[in-house]
Structure formats: C-alpha cells, structure tokens
Amino acid sequence: MHKKWVSVVKAIIAALLLLIALFPIYWLIGMSIRPMSEMKGHISLIPHALTGEHFLALFTDNGFGKAIGNSLQTTLISTAISLTIGLCTAYVLARHRFRFGMKKPISFWIMIIRILPPVAFTIPLYTMFSKLGILNTKVPVILACVLINITLIIWYMIGFFAELPEEIEESAKVDGATEWQLFRKIVLPLVAPGIAAIAMLSFMYAWNEYTYSIIFIQSPANNTVPIALAALNTEDNLTNFGLVAAGGVISVIPITLFVIFAQNYLISGLSSGAVKS
C-alpha cells in the first residue's frame, strides 16, 4: 500500500513538472493565434477566437521569410563545414601520433578556444573580416559559427573515436581499405550516435547565434531570425504581443524538426552500432 502511494505521489510530481515545462510553450502558441482584441485587460487561459493575422503580418510586413532563409543558409553551411573539419581533426587527434609531442598543445589550444566566451573573438574577427572586405555579408557569421562549433565537435568526438577498438581498423587495412575508406565506411557509422548528438548542438548554436550576427550584419536584407525577432521589440511593436509570439513560434519550428530528425537518427545509429554475428 505504501509503495502504491509513493508511485502516485511520484506521478503527480512528474505531471506537475511536465505542466510547468510545457505551459510557456502553450502560452506562446496561444498568444500567436489570439486576436489583438483579446490581449487587452484580463487575458483568458484559452483563446475565445483564433486568427492567423500575426503570422501573415510577419511575412508581409516584416520580411520574416527572408530572415528564415538567411538563418537556414548560415546554419546549414556552418554546421556542414564544422562537422567535416571537426570529425576529421578529432579522428586524427584520437588515432595518430604526432612528432615533437604536438598532440597535447593542439588539444590544449582547442580547449582554450572552447572555454573562452564568443565575445572574446569579436574584435579580432571584426578586424580580419573588415580587411578582407566581407563585412555585411553572411560569410562572417558562417565563419564565426564554424570557429565556435568546430572546437566543440573536436573535443566531443575525440572520446568516441578513442573508444573504438583498433582491431576493427587493422582488419580493414588488411583487407586493403585506404585511410579514407576506413574513416568513411567503417569509423563514421560506428560513431553515428555521437555525430547525431553533436550535430544537434552545432545546429542549435548556429541557429540561435546573435552576438556575431548583430555585429557583422548591418543590412536588413541579411538579417537572421534572432535579429529579426529582436527588431520586433520596438516601440511600435512592443505591445503587439501576438506578432512577437508568432515570430517565436516560427523560429523554433526548424530547430524542432532538426532535433526530431536527429533523435531518430541517433536511435538508428545505436542500433547499427550493435555487434552482428
């Protein structure tokens, strides 16, 4: 009887925590589809009427579609570059020996770049991009995201590569596999769960990146989603909660879809990594 009550209490606590976690999401969605007439005075918990005027205004009057396209470009390109370079570098650091004891200094500098706040690189990057003449384009934001994400990928994936049995790679070399074939067809599938997890983190950072975007992008035509959301919080739109909420809902859709896809891939990666007879 005592165990039954303990289970009931645990279930109630879990339900309350879930409700607390999900309520902000419900309120954001509710505000985005609630007419402006219902946002004056007391706001009811459940909307009495539904409208899509806030979403329509985002794309017709605020150019939010262009911002989404810009964010998709910077996020996908920077994530692809970071994964390509980061995975190769992590594998080399985990498997190969360096002359003159360079492995530890390289790993140390990777860690230093990772633990420093992104704002610490703002002035050097701004100076470098200014001399290259690529400011006010998407390129500086892409390169800045690569700088931050590539160190995370290297530091995270070194452990995955180091835990792989060397016998698997040695048997593949005996069968005539080249270094590139070994890495692409054998090693990468075995660490697919780690790749899926680090891809999620890299995508989330690049999609939500604000500091470098606000500094390097000076034209509204190149605005990303975080900057477009910040632009909604002006004196004219400050009381238009529905517009701001609609922007928040749209901004989380791509990253939510990516996380769902990555989770499915993570499960399949765990399954494919199992030992087969």
HELIX and SHEET records of a PDB file:
HELIX    1   1 HIS A    2  SER A   32  1                                  31    
HELIX    2   2 MET A   36  MET A   39  5                                   4    
HELIX    3   3 GLU A   53  ASP A   61  1                                   9    
HELIX    4   4 PHE A   64  ARG A   95  1                                  32    
HELIX    5   5 ARG A   99  GLY A  101  5                                   3    
HELIX    6   6 LYS A  103  ILE A  115  1                                  13    
HELIX    7   7 PRO A  118  PHE A  121  5                                   4    
HELIX    8   8 THR A  122  LEU A  132  1                                  11    
HELIX    9   9 VAL A  139  ALA A  162  1                                  24    
HELIX   10  10 GLU A  166  VAL A  174  1                                   9    
HELIX   11  11 GLU A  179  GLN A  181  1                                   3    
HELIX   12  12 LEU A  182  VAL A  187  3                                   6    
HELIX   13  13 LEU A  188  LEU A  190  1                                   3    
HELIX   14  14 ALA A  192  ASN A  208  1                                  17    
HELIX   15  15 THR A  211  PHE A  216  1                                   6    
HELIX   16  16 PRO A  220  ASN A  222  5                                   3    
HELIX   17  17 VAL A  225  LEU A  232  1                                   8    
HELIX   18  18 PHE A  241  SER A  272  1                                  32    
END                                                                             
